[in-house]
Amino acid sequence: MLAYCDYMAKVINDALKKDSHVYGSFVDSVGRVNYDLGPQGEFRSTKKTMTVVDRNGKNYVVTVEEI
């Protein structure tokens, strides 16, 4: 069965970045989508993560992972 983690992570990342540019948004910055890779760069899973910072400087990790 196919997993769409790449697509979902991109959609979420793009939406958060767009929201960060709206006046009054709670989102200050959004990092790039990170892949779940091993020490030598080998593919480990379809999990994707991104870091988000709110306007108060609090950090969050947003994770997309098939279950």
Secondary structure per residue as TSV (DSSP state, phi and psi in degrees):
chain	resnum	aa	ss	phi	psi
A	1	M	-	360.0	140.7
A	2	L	-	-76.6	147.4
A	3	A	-	-118.2	140.5
A	4	Y	-	-111.8	36.4
A	5	C	H	-60.8	-40.4
A	6	D	H	-58.8	-49.1
A	7	Y	H	-62.6	-48.5
A	8	M	H	-63.1	-40.8
A	9	A	H	-63.6	-40.8
A	10	K	H	-65.3	-44.0
A	11	V	H	-61.5	-45.7
A	12	I	H	-63.9	-45.6
A	13	N	H	-60.7	-47.0
A	14	D	H	-61.9	-42.4
A	15	A	H	-65.2	-41.7
A	16	L	H	-67.0	-40.4
A	17	K	H	-63.4	-41.9
A	18	K	H	-62.5	-44.7
A	19	D	H	-63.8	-32.1
A	20	S	H	-65.2	-18.6
A	21	H	T	-94.4	-0.9
A	22	V	S	-86.1	132.8
A	23	Y	T	-56.8	130.4
A	24	G	T	86.9	2.3
A	25	S	-	-65.4	148.2
A	26	F	S	-81.9	-14.3
A	27	V	E	-87.9	122.8
A	28	D	E	-94.0	-48.3
A	29	S	E	-150.0	155.8
A	30	V	E	-133.6	127.3
A	31	G	-	-81.5	176.6
A	32	R	-	-75.8	165.1
A	33	V	-	-77.0	127.4
A	34	N	E	-105.1	138.0
A	35	Y	E	-92.0	154.6
A	36	D	E	-87.5	93.2
A	37	L	E	-116.9	152.5
A	38	G	-	-80.6	-178.5
A	39	P	T	-58.4	-32.8
A	40	Q	T	-98.3	14.5
A	41	G	S	84.5	10.8
A	42	E	-	-77.7	148.4
A	43	F	E	-66.4	128.3
A	44	R	E	-109.9	-41.6
A	45	S	E	-159.3	175.5
A	46	T	E	-84.5	2.4
A	47	K	E	-62.2	137.9
A	48	K	E	-127.5	143.5
A	49	T	E	-133.4	157.5
A	50	M	E	-149.0	148.9
A	51	T	E	-98.7	136.6
A	52	V	E	-126.9	138.5
A	53	V	E	-118.3	130.0
A	54	D	E	-85.7	175.7
A	55	R	T	-68.9	-10.5
A	56	N	T	-98.2	3.7
A	57	G	S	88.3	5.9
A	58	K	-	-77.6	133.0
A	59	N	E	-95.3	144.4
A	60	Y	E	-133.9	152.5
A	61	V	E	-116.6	123.8
A	62	V	E	-101.3	127.7
A	63	T	E	-120.3	134.5
A	64	V	E	-116.6	120.2
A	65	E	-	-147.4	131.9
A	66	E	-	-71.2	145.8
A	67	I	-	-124.9	360.0
